[in-house]
Amino acid sequence: MSNKHEIEEDLYRAQSRLDDLCKQEGQESTGTQTVTIQPKYGEEMQSLREECSQLRIILEAMEASED
């Protein structure tokens, strides 16, 4: 099993990638304030969301066991 520091690094990397994909999906239309969402990264984003959720659960469990 990974140590807490490694899990935190994995979570940071996954969340950063997810944030980057979210920014890429939302792009402004030329000349307007409208934001158009292009769902081209949907599967990867869903996978990253699930990974982040699982890593947060592991970290919470580790913190609870330290108490």
Secondary structure, DSSP 8 states (H G I E B T S, - for coil): ---HHHHHHHHHHHHHHHHHHHHHHEEE-TTSS-EEE--SSHHHHHHHHHHHHHHHHHHHHHHHHH-
